[in-house]
Amino acid sequence: MELVSPFTFVFTYLHSPLSPLTFGTPPPLGVEGPSTALAALFLIHYANRAVISPLRTPSRSKLHAIVFICGVIFNVFNGSLLGAYLSSSEGLSYLTGAYQRPRFWLGMLMWAVGLVGNAVHDEILLNIRRKKRAEDAKKTPEQIAKEKKKGEHYAIPHGLLYKYISYPNYFCEWIEWFGFALAASPLPSFQSWEAFLATITPPFLFFVAEVFTMAPRAIRGHQWYHDKFPDYPKGRKVVIPFIF
């Protein structure tokens, strides 16, 4: 379902729908343009998320049709909004001279750290599945079915940020997209709720949406770990080290 996002992103980025004077034409596509650099970051993330990661995953849980449809709708709107923003007159104006601003490079660094952290912690989870799959290859179908019924194909992840939180892959993805938003657009106003809604840009809107959709899943998963494993680390937080 993530695969639709890069396609809608590329379409709107190349057609500049929010720029009346240049509608239908792409922004400058050379590497000297910060908007194109940010567009490349977006596409790199989704190449990993929608293509590379599924190919590396031993098995994937089946999604309910409603979850799949909602995911597709979200990715269509998200890709479209971000592509339209980065090619808009507002986005291009803000990014003029961005290469000379420390904030832009800080955001890029956060994006890179988040991307690598997300991939590394996902790899820890994938290794648990790979190990279990290798063990299952030596067992009879009856033994496998019995263990699945008992829930014995799960394990507690360990290593790196798993020492502190149950969902470091979520935490790293938040760092990634906050860094992207920090590089791509101005911070929204926090003077009032109305001011916040009036000034939030698509990159920060995406970051907020990520937090509000992923945090409930992390809370439920954290509780599931505690219910499933009596020896689950008591001091391990949900998704933000030492805080939450």
trRosetta pair geometry for C-beta under 8 A, 3 or more apart (Angstrom, degrees):
i j d omega theta_ij theta_ji phi_ij phi_ji
1 4 6.8 -36 -177 11 48 106
1 63 7.8 -67 -20 74 131 173
1 68 5.6 -165 -69 -156 133 68
1 71 3.8 56 134 113 154 119
1 72 4.8 -105 -150 -66 99 70
1 75 6.1 158 147 4 80 143
2 5 5.6 -38 -173 10 60 120
2 46 6.1 -163 153 -143 107 92
2 49 5.1 -87 139 125 161 113
2 50 4.1 -143 95 -82 103 100
2 71 7.4 -57 -57 165 61 112
2 75 5.7 -171 -126 -109 42 149
3 6 7.1 -53 -167 31 44 99
3 7 7.2 35 146 -11 68 111
3 46 7.6 134 -113 173 36 109
3 50 4.2 145 -79 -174 66 135
3 51 7.5 94 -104 -59 99 76
4 7 5.7 -67 -159 42 44 113
4 8 6.0 33 154 -15 79 108
4 72 5.8 65 16 -150 149 78
4 75 5.0 113 71 109 97 119
4 76 5.5 -31 131 -74 130 75
4 79 6.8 -152 122 12 69 149
5 8 6.2 -61 -145 40 29 102
5 9 6.0 32 157 -23 65 111
5 46 5.6 -147 84 -115 113 145
5 50 7.4 -169 40 -52 101 142
5 75 3.9 -90 -62 -173 96 99
5 76 7.3 -113 -88 -66 56 27
5 78 5.9 -20 -127 82 112 104
5 79 3.7 172 -161 -58 59 121
6 9 5.3 -54 -142 38 33 118
6 10 6.2 34 161 -20 68 103
6 42 7.3 157 -108 132 80 93
6 43 5.5 88 -134 -121 118 75
6 46 4.4 -177 -52 98 111 148
6 47 7.4 69 -73 -55 159 65
6 50 7.0 -134 -1 30 118 150
6 79 6.4 -115 -49 -129 15 133
7 10 6.1 -52 -146 35 28 107
7 11 6.5 28 155 -19 61 108
7 79 7.0 46 60 149 51 159
8 11 5.7 -54 -147 36 33 114
8 12 6.3 21 161 -9 68 107
8 75 7.4 141 27 137 131 73
8 76 5.3 128 -51 -148 162 55
8 79 3.7 108 74 98 101 121
8 80 4.5 -57 159 -59 118 77
8 83 6.7 -164 127 10 64 140
9 12 6.5 -66 -149 43 25 98
9 13 5.9 23 158 -21 65 115
9 39 7.4 160 155 -147 113 87
9 42 6.0 -153 -174 133 158 138
9 43 7.3 -163 96 -74 139 81
9 46 7.8 165 15 4 146 156
9 79 3.8 -94 -46 -167 82 89
9 80 7.1 -112 -78 -62 44 27
9 82 5.8 -18 -121 79 103 103
9 83 3.9 162 -160 -55 52 117
10 13 5.7 -58 -139 39 27 112
10 14 6.1 17 165 -11 64 113
10 43 7.5 61 -67 -90 101 119
10 83 6.6 -98 -25 -118 13 143
11 14 6.4 -69 -150 41 21 102
11 15 6.2 -6 162 2 62 120
11 80 7.6 -28 73 -108 104 76
11 83 6.8 79 63 124 55 163
12 15 6.0 -72 -137 50 31 98
12 16 7.9 117 170 -59 59 17
12 17 5.7 -58 -146 6 88 113
12 79 7.4 146 21 133 121 73
12 80 4.9 113 -34 -150 149 59
12 81 7.8 23 105 -29 168 12
12 83 3.5 118 75 98 100 117
12 84 4.3 -58 166 -56 128 77
12 87 7.0 -175 136 32 71 130
13 16 7.7 19 -179 -62 27 58
13 26 6.9 32 133 -133 70 93
13 27 7.4 -71 179 18 77 103
13 39 5.6 98 -146 -121 156 133
13 83 3.7 -95 -44 -160 81 94
13 84 7.5 -107 -71 -55 47 31
13 86 5.9 -9 -118 75 100 111
13 87 4.9 150 -151 -36 51 127
14 26 4.3 -34 -142 -85 59 106
14 83 7.9 -30 2 -180 60 121
14 87 7.4 -126 -38 -91 14 160
15 23 7.2 14 164 -173 76 59
15 24 5.5 -13 -154 -115 79 32
15 25 7.6 68 -139 12 37 16
15 26 7.4 -15 -47 -75 26 63
15 87 7.6 102 65 108 39 159
16 19 4.2 -36 166 38 113 116
16 22 5.0 -18 107 105 158 98
16 23 5.9 -139 95 -111 91 36
16 24 7.0 -58 54 20 92 24
16 25 6.1 -18 24 68 129 55
16 26 6.7 163 -28 -117 104 25
16 27 6.4 124 -79 -45 119 79
16 84 7.5 114 -145 -141 29 60
16 87 4.2 -122 -95 141 75 117
16 88 6.8 150 -154 -85 79 42
17 23 6.4 50 -124 -134 37 92
17 84 5.1 -45 51 -124 99 111
17 87 8.0 75 19 84 56 119
18 84 4.8 97 -14 170 112 99
18 85 7.0 24 26 -89 155 38
18 87 7.3 131 43 86 93 78
18 88 3.7 -23 89 -105 121 113
18 89 7.3 -133 118 15 87 74
18 90 7.2 -53 133 20 128 104
19 22 4.5 -11 121 52 126 93
19 23 6.1 -174 85 -64 67 60
19 87 6.6 -103 -6 133 126 79
19 88 5.3 177 -52 -140 89 48
19 89 4.8 127 -115 -33 95 86
19 92 7.9 27 -87 8 138 128
20 23 5.8 -14 -141 -33 28 114
21 89 7.2 65 33 -69 109 132
22 25 5.0 -91 180 60 85 106
22 27 7.6 81 127 -84 151 61
22 89 7.7 140 22 -65 112 92
26 29 5.9 21 129 -55 133 109
26 87 6.7 -86 -152 -131 55 131
27 33 6.5 157 132 -176 109 154
27 35 5.5 -7 103 86 155 145
27 36 7.1 -152 95 -55 108 89
27 86 7.5 -117 16 132 149 75
27 87 4.7 -153 -22 -133 113 78
27 92 5.9 -169 -130 -88 135 128
28 32 7.4 -47 137 76 132 90
28 33 4.4 165 93 -66 103 141
28 35 7.8 109 61 52 78 111
28 36 6.9 -91 104 -30 68 126
29 33 6.9 -66 -109 32 6 141
29 36 5.4 125 -151 -105 42 139
30 33 5.7 109 67 -4 68 97
30 36 6.7 151 70 38 28 162
31 36 6.6 -118 -104 97 31 125
31 37 6.7 72 -156 -73 64 91
33 36 4.2 74 81 7 107 107
33 37 7.0 -174 96 -10 57 82
33 95 7.8 58 -179 125 71 131
34 37 5.3 -53 -149 35 39 115
34 38 6.3 36 155 -17 70 103
34 95 4.2 -154 77 -180 126 116
34 98 4.0 39 -81 57 167 134
34 99 6.2 -153 -72 -45 108 81
34 104 6.7 -66 -138 -153 137 140
34 183 7.8 -150 -178 162 115 99
35 38 5.8 -55 -150 39 33 109
35 39 6.3 39 149 -23 65 104
35 86 4.6 143 -160 177 100 91
35 87 6.7 129 165 -79 144 48
35 91 6.2 92 -108 134 122 110
35 92 5.9 -40 -41 -97 145 73
35 95 5.3 142 -54 73 83 167
36 39 5.3 -47 -145 34 35 117
36 40 6.5 42 152 -23 63 99
37 40 5.7 -51 -156 30 32 114
37 41 6.9 35 147 -20 63 100
37 108 7.8 -26 143 -106 123 127
38 41 5.5 -46 -152 30 40 114
38 42 6.7 43 150 -20 66 100
38 86 5.8 -155 89 -126 121 133
38 95 7.7 -109 -4 -114 135 144
38 180 6.9 116 -152 -157 99 86
38 183 6.4 179 -97 111 114 116
38 184 5.2 107 -142 -92 156 106
39 42 5.7 -50 -153 32 35 114
39 43 6.5 29 152 -14 66 107
39 83 7.4 67 -121 -117 104 73
39 86 5.8 158 -67 129 93 158
40 43 5.8 -59 -148 41 33 108
40 44 6.2 38 153 -24 67 105
41 44 5.7 -52 -146 33 31 113
41 45 6.6 34 155 -21 63 102
41 108 7.5 -134 -81 -130 147 79
41 111 5.7 0 -165 159 140 151
41 180 6.3 -175 118 -112 137 107
42 45 6.0 -56 -157 31 30 112
42 46 6.7 11 155 -5 64 109
42 82 6.3 159 -119 135 152 141
42 180 7.4 99 -75 -149 79 141
43 46 6.0 -61 -144 45 34 101
43 47 6.1 43 154 -28 67 103
44 47 5.7 -50 -145 30 29 114
44 48 6.7 25 155 -13 61 104
44 115 7.4 5 118 -138 112 154
45 48 6.0 -66 -162 39 30 107
45 49 6.0 16 152 -12 69 115
45 115 6.3 -116 -99 -110 85 112
45 176 7.1 128 -110 160 130 137
46 49 5.2 -53 -129 46 41 108
46 50 5.1 10 177 3 78 116
46 51 7.9 69 139 -1 62 92
47 50 7.0 -56 -114 50 15 88
47 51 5.4 -35 -167 35 55 122
47 52 6.3 48 139 -12 71 107
48 51 7.4 -46 -83 54 7 78
48 52 4.8 -41 -133 47 48 124
48 53 5.8 64 158 -33 65 99
48 115 7.4 118 30 -164 162 103
48 119 6.6 -70 -175 -88 142 116
49 52 7.9 35 0 47 18 84
49 53 5.6 -8 -137 13 27 136
50 53 7.5 52 -6 39 12 102
50 54 7.2 -10 179 -5 31 118
51 54 6.9 -78 -160 36 13 101
51 55 6.8 3 157 -12 56 115
52 55 5.9 -69 -156 38 30 110
52 56 6.3 15 157 -12 68 114
53 56 5.9 -67 -147 41 31 105
53 57 6.3 36 157 -34 67 107
53 122 6.8 -41 -133 154 116 155
54 57 5.6 -51 -143 23 34 116
54 60 6.9 -20 -135 -51 84 146
56 126 6.4 -7 134 -144 100 156
57 60 5.5 57 124 -62 139 94
57 126 6.2 -112 -112 -115 60 108
57 129 7.4 16 -165 82 69 159
58 126 6.9 140 -5 -160 93 80
58 129 4.6 -173 42 132 126 116
58 130 5.5 172 -48 -82 138 62
58 133 5.0 -133 -175 -36 149 154
59 129 6.4 -154 35 -171 87 130
59 133 7.3 157 -12 -82 112 124
63 67 4.8 -125 -176 85 100 119
63 68 4.7 119 113 -59 129 94
63 71 7.6 -43 -174 4 155 143
64 67 4.5 90 61 5 85 106
64 68 7.0 -157 91 -7 43 86
65 68 5.6 -56 -149 37 33 113
65 69 6.2 31 155 -19 68 106
66 69 5.8 -54 -145 37 31 109
66 70 6.2 30 157 -17 65 108
67 70 5.9 -57 -146 39 28 110
67 71 6.2 30 154 -22 63 109
68 71 5.7 -58 -150 35 28 114
68 72 6.5 29 154 -20 64 104
69 72 5.8 -53 -150 34 32 111
69 73 6.4 31 153 -18 65 105
70 73 5.7 -54 -147 37 32 111
70 74 6.3 34 154 -20 65 106
71 74 5.7 -53 -147 36 30 112
71 75 6.3 23 158 -14 64 109
72 75 6.0 -62 -147 41 28 107
72 76 6.3 33 154 -24 65 105
73 76 5.8 -52 -148 31 30 113
73 77 6.6 20 158 -9 64 107
74 77 6.2 -65 -153 42 28 103
74 78 5.8 24 156 -19 68 115
74 209 7.5 170 -157 163 115 137
74 213 7.9 57 -134 -89 158 166
75 78 5.5 -52 -132 41 32 112
75 79 5.9 30 168 -16 67 108
76 79 6.4 -59 -145 39 20 105
76 80 6.2 17 158 -16 59 115
77 80 5.8 -61 -145 41 27 111
77 81 6.0 25 161 -19 66 111
78 81 6.1 -57 -143 37 25 107
78 82 6.3 16 163 -11 63 111
78 206 5.7 96 -146 -113 104 107
78 209 7.4 -141 -95 79 116 154
79 82 6.2 -61 -143 41 26 104
79 83 6.1 21 162 -14 64 113
80 83 6.1 -63 -146 41 24 107
80 84 6.1 20 159 -16 63 113
81 84 5.8 -60 -145 40 26 109
81 85 6.1 26 158 -21 65 108
81 202 4.1 -177 147 -131 106 133
81 205 7.2 -64 139 76 151 133
81 206 7.5 176 87 -58 123 104
82 85 5.7 -52 -143 34 30 111
82 86 6.3 24 162 -15 65 107
82 202 5.2 -168 -83 136 54 129
82 203 6.5 87 -120 -79 95 67
82 206 6.4 17 -69 -47 116 146
83 86 6.2 -58 -144 38 27 105
83 87 6.5 5 163 2 62 114
84 87 6.4 -74 -148 49 26 97
84 88 6.1 44 152 -50 65 105
84 202 7.4 122 67 -35 89 164
85 88 5.4 -46 -146 9 31 121
85 90 7.3 -57 -154 79 72 106
85 91 4.8 118 157 -63 66 137
85 184 7.6 70 120 157 121 123
85 185 7.3 -30 163 -73 132 131
85 201 6.3 112 -151 177 143 99
85 202 4.2 -149 -35 34 149 131
85 203 6.8 -146 103 -28 154 82
86 91 5.0 -138 -119 151 23 155
86 92 7.9 82 170 -60 44 70
86 95 8.0 39 -148 -26 71 151
86 184 6.7 -60 -95 -153 94 120
87 91 6.8 32 28 64 17 133
87 92 7.2 17 -161 -47 27 109
88 91 4.5 92 56 11 86 101
88 92 6.7 -159 88 -2 42 88
89 92 5.9 -57 -139 44 28 107
89 93 5.9 34 158 -25 64 110
90 93 5.9 -57 -147 34 24 112
90 94 6.5 21 157 -16 61 106
90 201 8.0 -164 128 -121 127 117
91 94 5.9 -56 -149 36 30 108
91 95 6.2 16 158 -9 66 114
91 184 7.1 -18 -149 176 104 90
91 185 7.0 -54 -118 -88 81 94
91 201 7.8 128 -89 -165 89 133
92 95 5.8 -64 -142 46 30 105
92 96 6.8 55 152 -48 62 87
93 96 5.9 -31 -159 -5 33 115
94 98 7.7 49 128 -72 66 112
94 184 7.9 66 102 159 128 47
94 185 6.1 44 119 -124 163 53
94 186 6.2 -125 -138 -27 134 91
95 98 4.5 -35 -160 -30 64 133
95 104 8.0 100 -138 -110 75 129
95 184 7.2 -24 -79 -147 113 51
97 100 5.1 -45 -179 35 82 114
97 101 6.8 84 127 -30 83 100
98 101 5.5 -60 -154 28 45 114
98 104 4.3 123 173 -92 90 151
98 183 7.2 81 -178 -177 130 77
99 104 6.6 -93 -88 93 25 154
101 104 4.6 93 75 -5 96 103
101 105 7.5 179 95 -1 57 82
102 105 5.8 -64 -154 43 41 105
102 106 6.0 46 150 -25 74 106
103 106 5.5 -51 -145 35 33 115
103 107 6.4 35 155 -19 64 104
103 182 6.4 -126 174 162 91 95
103 183 7.3 174 132 -101 73 50
104 107 5.9 -58 -156 35 29 111
104 108 6.5 27 149 -18 64 106
104 183 4.8 77 -149 -142 57 82
105 108 5.3 -48 -144 36 38 114
105 109 6.2 42 154 -21 66 102
105 183 7.7 106 -40 -110 15 109
106 109 5.7 -54 -149 35 30 112
106 110 6.4 31 152 -18 64 105
106 179 7.4 -135 130 -138 62 90
106 182 6.6 -68 97 128 96 136
106 183 7.6 -173 71 -74 60 86
107 110 5.7 -53 -147 36 32 111
107 111 6.4 37 152 -23 64 103
107 179 4.5 145 -165 -177 55 64
107 180 6.5 135 171 -80 105 10
107 181 7.3 -137 -144 68 126 39
107 182 3.6 -167 -96 87 111 95
107 183 2.9 -164 96 -45 139 86
107 184 7.2 -155 151 -10 155 62
108 111 5.5 -51 -151 32 32 115
108 112 6.5 30 153 -17 65 104
108 179 6.8 -174 -37 162 7 112
108 183 5.4 89 -47 -91 69 150
109 112 5.8 -55 -150 36 33 109
109 113 6.3 30 154 -16 67 107
109 179 6.9 -129 72 -149 49 136
110 113 5.8 -55 -143 40 31 110
110 114 6.0 31 157 -19 65 110
110 175 5.5 -132 -178 170 93 85
110 176 7.1 180 137 -106 76 26
110 178 6.4 -71 143 87 142 85
110 179 2.6 -172 89 -89 106 126
110 180 7.9 -121 91 -23 100 50
110 182 6.7 50 42 40 144 136
111 114 5.9 -61 -149 39 26 110
111 115 6.3 27 156 -21 64 107
111 176 5.2 64 -142 -156 53 64
111 177 7.7 75 -112 -73 82 24
111 179 4.0 -148 -45 101 65 124
111 180 5.0 90 -95 -61 119 76
111 183 7.0 -48 -25 2 127 138
112 115 5.8 -52 -145 34 30 112
112 116 6.4 23 159 -12 64 107
112 179 7.8 -102 12 125 56 159
113 116 6.1 -60 -148 41 28 105
113 117 6.0 26 156 -18 65 114
113 172 7.6 -128 130 -149 70 92
113 175 6.2 -65 95 134 100 133
113 176 7.7 -154 77 -82 60 69
113 179 7.5 132 42 -47 93 160
114 117 5.7 -58 -140 41 28 111
114 118 6.1 32 159 -23 65 107
114 172 4.8 153 -152 173 62 68
114 173 6.2 114 174 -108 110 17
114 174 7.3 -140 -136 69 131 37
114 175 3.7 -173 -87 90 110 90
114 176 2.7 -155 111 -58 135 73
114 177 7.2 -132 133 -6 162 51
114 178 7.8 146 -63 38 154 82
114 179 6.1 -170 -1 14 129 128
115 118 5.9 -55 -149 33 25 112
115 119 6.5 19 156 -14 62 108
115 172 7.7 -158 -25 154 10 107
115 176 5.2 106 -52 -116 63 127
116 119 5.9 -59 -149 39 31 108
116 120 6.1 29 156 -20 68 110
116 172 7.9 -111 75 -172 49 134
117 120 5.8 -54 -140 37 29 110
117 121 6.3 18 164 -9 65 109
117 161 7.3 42 -166 -6 113 138
117 168 6.9 -106 166 156 104 101
117 169 7.8 180 131 -114 77 44
117 171 7.8 -70 134 94 133 85
117 172 3.3 -155 103 -127 112 137
117 175 6.9 30 49 55 143 136
117 176 7.8 -155 51 -50 101 101
118 121 6.4 -64 -147 42 24 101
118 122 6.2 26 155 -19 63 110
118 169 5.2 79 -145 -154 65 71
118 172 4.1 -164 -59 103 68 120
118 173 4.9 80 -98 -64 132 77
118 176 6.3 -28 -23 -30 132 141
119 122 5.7 -56 -146 37 29 113
119 123 6.4 37 152 -28 63 103
120 123 5.6 -51 -156 26 31 116
120 124 7.2 36 147 -22 61 95
120 160 6.6 106 128 -54 120 173
121 124 5.5 -37 -155 22 43 115
121 125 7.2 41 148 -12 63 99
121 157 8.0 77 -168 157 82 147
121 160 6.4 -125 -87 84 88 138
121 161 6.4 -39 -89 50 131 108
121 162 7.0 152 -138 -46 103 95
121 168 4.4 -153 -117 92 158 106
121 169 4.3 -154 97 -67 119 79
121 172 6.3 161 16 4 131 140
122 125 5.7 -56 -159 38 40 110
122 126 6.2 40 146 -21 71 106
122 169 5.2 91 -61 -115 76 135
123 126 5.4 -52 -143 38 36 114
123 127 6.3 42 155 -25 66 101
124 127 5.8 -51 -151 30 29 113
124 128 7.1 35 148 -21 59 98
124 157 5.2 91 133 -160 117 116
124 158 7.6 -149 -170 64 131 38
124 159 5.4 -166 -116 62 138 125
124 160 7.2 -139 -49 29 146 116
124 162 6.5 -133 125 -29 163 141
125 128 5.7 -48 -159 26 38 114
125 129 6.9 32 147 -13 66 102
125 157 5.9 -39 -82 -90 69 140
125 169 7.3 -40 -8 -34 133 143
126 129 5.6 -55 -154 38 39 110
126 130 6.1 40 149 -21 71 105
127 130 5.4 -49 -140 37 36 113
127 131 6.1 40 158 -22 66 103
128 131 6.0 -54 -149 35 27 111
128 132 6.5 23 154 -15 61 109
128 155 5.0 -157 -150 55 121 118
128 157 6.3 -88 -42 -89 140 84
129 132 5.8 -59 -149 40 31 109
129 133 6.1 32 154 -22 67 107
130 133 5.6 -55 -146 36 30 112
130 134 6.4 31 155 -20 65 104
131 134 5.8 -54 -151 34 30 110
131 135 6.5 28 151 -16 64 106
132 135 5.6 -54 -148 38 34 111
132 136 6.2 37 152 -23 67 105
132 153 5.3 94 -169 -157 146 83
132 155 7.4 -166 -59 -13 118 120
133 136 5.6 -51 -145 34 32 113
133 137 6.7 44 152 -32 61 98
134 137 5.8 -44 -157 18 33 117
134 138 7.7 24 150 -11 57 101
135 138 6.2 -64 -168 33 39 106
135 139 7.0 26 144 -17 69 114
136 139 5.5 -67 -150 37 43 110
136 144 5.2 64 -147 -107 104 117
136 153 7.9 19 -66 -115 123 115
139 143 4.1 -110 178 82 117 132
139 144 5.4 141 100 -52 122 84
139 147 7.9 16 140 -2 168 136
140 143 4.8 98 55 4 78 101
140 144 7.2 -144 95 -4 42 87
141 144 5.6 -56 -147 37 35 113
141 145 6.2 34 156 -20 68 107
142 145 5.9 -54 -146 37 30 110
142 146 6.4 31 155 -21 63 108
143 146 5.7 -56 -149 35 30 113
143 147 6.4 26 156 -17 65 107
144 147 6.0 -59 -150 37 29 108
144 148 6.3 28 155 -18 65 108
145 148 5.8 -55 -146 37 30 111
145 149 6.4 34 154 -23 63 105
146 149 5.8 -54 -153 32 30 113
146 150 6.7 18 153 -8 63 108
147 150 5.8 -62 -151 44 34 105
147 152 4.0 -85 -166 60 88 118
147 153 5.9 101 130 -48 106 85
148 151 7.4 41 -173 -75 33 27
148 152 7.4 -86 -63 43 24 76
148 153 5.6 3 -98 -9 68 127
151 154 5.8 -22 171 14 83 115
151 228 6.5 -125 150 -145 143 111
154 228 6.4 -27 94 162 148 149
156 225 7.0 95 -112 -158 85 110
156 229 5.6 99 -63 -136 113 176
156 231 7.6 -100 -28 92 155 90
156 232 6.1 -178 -108 -111 129 75
156 233 7.7 129 -174 -8 139 88
157 162 4.8 -115 117 -132 96 151
158 162 5.4 -168 -138 104 20 132
158 163 7.3 56 -159 -73 69 67
159 162 5.4 41 56 38 51 120
159 163 7.3 -83 132 -40 5 88
160 163 6.9 -161 96 -2 23 96
160 168 6.6 179 111 120 105 172
161 164 5.6 -60 -165 43 63 101
161 165 5.8 -15 156 40 96 98
161 168 3.4 127 92 -113 124 142
161 171 6.8 -130 154 64 154 139
161 172 7.6 170 26 -47 158 105
161 241 6.7 -99 -152 -67 99 118
162 165 7.2 -89 -118 68 31 54
162 166 7.6 45 -140 -123 71 26
162 168 5.9 -96 -60 -3 58 128
162 236 7.7 -9 173 -136 55 131
163 233 8.0 -107 -159 157 43 179
163 236 7.5 -148 154 -105 27 98
164 168 7.7 87 63 -78 88 111
164 236 6.5 145 167 -133 18 68
164 237 6.2 -6 158 28 72 98
164 241 4.1 17 140 -123 142 96
164 242 6.7 -36 -166 -37 122 69
165 168 5.3 129 75 -65 107 74
165 171 6.1 71 89 -28 160 144
165 236 6.3 150 -108 -176 16 83
165 237 4.9 -35 -102 76 78 85
165 238 6.4 -5 -153 95 93 23
165 239 5.5 98 -173 -117 132 16
165 240 6.7 128 -98 27 142 11
165 241 5.5 -96 -34 -74 113 62
166 218 6.8 143 84 -169 106 87
166 221 6.4 174 137 111 130 99
166 222 4.4 162 36 -102 160 86
166 225 5.8 -160 -134 11 132 156
166 236 5.8 99 -54 141 77 118
166 237 7.3 -129 -2 100 81 41
166 238 5.7 -37 33 -145 111 38
166 239 7.0 -51 58 -66 80 59
167 170 4.1 12 146 19 116 118
167 171 6.4 134 107 -19 75 87
167 214 7.9 176 151 162 148 105
167 218 4.3 -98 13 -127 158 108
167 221 6.5 90 -65 80 118 135
167 222 7.2 -83 -18 -60 104 96
167 238 6.6 -4 21 161 106 62
167 239 4.6 -21 65 -103 109 87
168 171 5.1 -52 -144 39 43 116
168 172 6.0 43 157 -20 72 103
168 239 8.0 176 -76 -145 31 55
169 172 5.9 -52 -144 38 29 109
169 173 6.5 31 153 -20 61 106
170 173 5.7 -57 -150 36 31 111
170 174 6.6 33 152 -20 65 102
170 214 5.0 169 -145 160 119 132
170 215 7.9 145 165 -79 143 46
170 217 7.9 176 -92 81 145 105
170 218 5.4 -102 37 -77 169 127
170 239 5.3 -47 87 -141 125 118
171 174 5.8 -53 -154 32 32 112
171 175 6.7 33 148 -18 64 102
171 239 5.3 172 -63 176 94 74
171 240 6.2 152 -114 -90 117 50
171 241 7.4 76 -151 -21 163 82
172 175 5.5 -48 -150 34 38 114
172 176 6.4 46 149 -25 65 103
173 176 5.3 -47 -149 31 36 119
173 177 6.5 19 160 -7 67 105
173 210 6.7 -140 128 -178 107 136
173 214 7.4 177 79 -98 130 173
174 177 6.3 -63 -144 44 29 97
174 178 6.0 30 158 -19 67 110
174 207 7.1 88 -152 -158 69 87
174 210 6.2 173 -99 117 72 124
174 211 6.1 69 -118 -83 119 86
174 214 7.6 -147 -61 68 102 144
175 178 5.9 -57 -141 39 26 109
175 179 6.2 29 158 -20 62 109
176 179 6.0 -64 -158 35 23 110
176 180 6.5 23 149 -19 62 107
177 180 5.1 -42 -143 33 42 118
177 181 6.3 43 156 -18 66 101
177 203 7.7 -173 -179 -175 82 79
177 206 6.1 -119 -173 116 129 103
177 207 4.6 174 125 -98 107 82
177 210 5.6 107 57 5 159 161
178 181 5.8 -54 -148 39 32 109
178 182 6.2 37 151 -24 65 107
178 207 5.3 98 -82 -139 61 140
179 182 5.5 -52 -144 35 31 114
179 183 6.4 26 158 -14 64 106
180 183 6.1 -62 -152 39 27 106
180 184 5.9 9 159 -10 66 121
180 203 5.9 -144 121 -157 89 116
180 207 7.7 177 63 -67 96 108
181 184 5.8 -67 -134 45 28 103
181 185 6.0 -47 -169 44 67 100
181 201 7.5 155 -153 76 95 103
181 203 3.7 163 -112 137 75 105
181 204 4.5 112 -164 -74 140 61
181 206 7.1 -173 -73 58 114 96
181 207 4.9 -65 -22 -26 147 135
182 187 7.8 11 -116 -71 69 86
184 201 7.6 -155 112 113 98 137
184 203 4.4 139 76 -56 131 162
185 201 3.9 -127 178 69 157 156
185 202 7.6 147 -41 52 159 63
185 203 4.8 166 12 38 124 123
185 204 6.3 -113 81 -19 128 98
186 199 7.6 -65 97 173 109 106
186 201 7.0 109 51 -17 66 133
187 204 7.3 109 -136 -85 45 150
188 195 7.8 141 165 130 87 75
188 196 5.1 67 144 -148 127 63
188 199 4.4 141 -145 99 72 95
188 200 4.1 -9 -89 -82 141 67
188 201 7.1 -161 -68 0 90 70
188 204 5.7 -161 -23 105 108 160
189 192 7.6 4 122 36 109 61
189 195 4.0 -72 99 149 126 112
189 196 6.0 -128 79 -78 67 47
189 198 7.3 -12 39 68 120 93
189 199 4.5 84 5 31 92 153
190 195 7.4 -63 16 93 3 116
190 196 6.1 43 -104 -82 45 104
191 195 4.5 20 58 45 96 163
191 196 7.9 -172 44 -44 57 74
192 195 4.5 96 52 7 79 102
192 196 6.9 -137 94 -8 43 85
193 196 5.6 -52 -150 32 32 115
193 197 6.5 26 155 -14 65 105
194 197 6.0 -57 -150 39 30 107
194 198 6.2 26 154 -18 65 113
195 198 5.7 -60 -144 40 30 111
195 199 6.0 2 166 1 67 117
196 199 6.5 -78 -143 47 21 92
196 200 6.0 30 166 -40 66 107
197 200 6.3 -39 -131 13 25 112
200 204 5.1 -121 -158 89 86 118
200 205 5.3 108 143 -65 115 86
200 208 7.3 -21 -159 -4 143 144
201 204 5.4 82 55 20 73 99
201 205 6.8 -131 101 -10 32 95
202 205 5.2 -55 -135 38 32 117
202 206 6.2 39 163 -24 66 101
203 206 5.8 -52 -153 31 30 112
203 207 6.8 30 150 -17 62 103
204 207 5.3 -48 -149 35 41 115
204 208 6.3 42 152 -18 68 102
205 208 5.8 -52 -147 38 32 110
205 209 6.3 34 152 -20 64 107
206 209 5.6 -55 -146 37 30 113
206 210 6.4 37 153 -24 64 103
207 210 5.6 -51 -152 30 31 115
207 211 6.7 29 153 -17 63 104
208 211 5.8 -54 -152 35 33 111
208 212 6.3 19 158 -9 67 111
209 212 6.1 -63 -141 45 29 102
209 213 6.0 16 164 -10 67 114
210 213 6.4 -67 -142 43 22 100
210 214 5.7 -1 170 -2 63 122
211 214 6.4 -70 -133 46 19 97
211 215 5.7 25 171 -31 63 114
212 215 6.4 -34 -121 24 23 113
212 216 7.9 23 173 -11 48 100
213 216 7.4 -64 -170 31 26 101
213 217 7.5 15 146 -7 60 113
214 217 5.6 -61 -156 41 44 112
214 218 6.1 45 150 -24 75 106
214 239 7.8 136 127 -136 101 157
215 218 5.6 -55 -147 35 33 113
215 219 6.4 35 156 -22 66 103
215 239 6.6 -131 -120 35 69 159
216 219 5.6 -51 -147 33 35 112
216 220 6.4 31 156 -15 66 104
217 220 5.9 -56 -148 40 32 108
217 221 6.1 29 155 -17 66 111
218 221 5.7 -58 -143 41 29 110
218 222 6.1 35 157 -24 65 107
218 238 5.2 101 139 166 108 102
218 239 4.4 19 167 -59 159 127
219 222 5.8 -52 -146 33 27 113
219 223 6.6 24 155 -14 61 106
219 238 5.8 -3 -93 -144 58 147
220 223 5.9 -59 -152 38 30 109
220 224 6.3 35 149 -24 65 106
221 224 5.3 -50 -146 33 35 116
221 225 6.5 41 153 -23 65 99
222 225 5.8 -48 -154 29 32 113
222 226 6.8 27 150 -14 62 104
222 238 4.4 -69 -55 -119 161 83
222 239 7.7 -105 -52 -37 131 80
223 226 5.7 -55 -152 38 37 111
223 227 6.2 33 151 -17 69 107
224 227 5.7 -57 -145 40 32 109
224 228 5.8 24 158 -17 68 114
225 228 5.9 -62 -139 41 25 107
225 229 6.0 -28 179 29 65 109
225 232 5.0 130 145 -130 93 152
226 229 7.2 -74 -123 58 17 73
226 232 5.2 -126 -100 66 50 145
228 232 7.5 79 68 -48 75 130
229 232 4.1 106 88 -51 107 94
232 236 7.2 -91 159 38 87 130
233 236 4.1 84 91 -22 111 112
237 240 6.4 -68 129 68 140 52
237 241 6.3 154 43 -124 134 26
237 242 6.6 -100 -25 -20 147 13
237 243 6.7 73 -155 56 162 43
237 244 6.0 100 -180 97 122 20
238 244 5.7 -42 46 142 107 66
239 244 6.3 -22 55 104 78 89
240 243 4.3 -39 110 64 115 110
240 244 4.4 38 41 49 111 86
